[in-house]
């Protein structure tokens, strides 16, 4: 479909997705409809952000149901490029937001954050949105995109949307579909451990190693759950801190069986 932002005087919002849509994506689409006149959703499983071929190959797909969800949420345009359209055979560039891209997710999943910033830069340049919406569940991703937009003076407003959880507290994610029944129950312990840590903080624990230890000790007892990292960072600088003095985010990554999940709790 022909589309030219210059011809549209209305506010255009982009909701980038890799498909396999869930309630978290719907929250992004709903927010987009509130703040923009035109919502464009992209659906592209970006090979560059997977650190293993196995993970890429088993990433869930559900195109028919995704297109239905876009339609139900009154998305005006769906951008669904194929791999060669996004990356021509000579494509050889990387957008690297130094420091941020190599930490946490970028450290444990080598190249992951570079893949995200590269594809999002491309999506921004192709679609030229005024606004782009990202879920807080991928908190580091949100920070990377905010920094990229700032550093490259891009005229795009980044709109964060709160994490959506199921009734047991599990943060909704496309990967949840890969969990079997028992693993789904074990996975609930991730958000429970975050809640326990926050309760301890509210009761007066401010040393981050003590707050993180609550998460470590709790998850240690849960079969099938293997903690990868837990860390506390300031909300604005995203730097790791020793003691909590202001707004922060508690971030966690853990394996349930061989499914890797991330979650976080934002304290403003
Ligand atoms: O959050 C995601 O689904 C992906 O990382 C994104 C932003 C669509 C880039 O591929």
Boltz pocket constraint, residues with backbone or C-beta under 6 A from the ligand:
constraints:
  - pocket:
      binder: B
      contacts: [[A, 16], [A, 17], [A, 18], [A, 44], [A, 46], [A, 49], [A, 115], [A, 116], [A, 119], [A, 120], [A, 138], [A, 141]]
      max_distance: 6.0
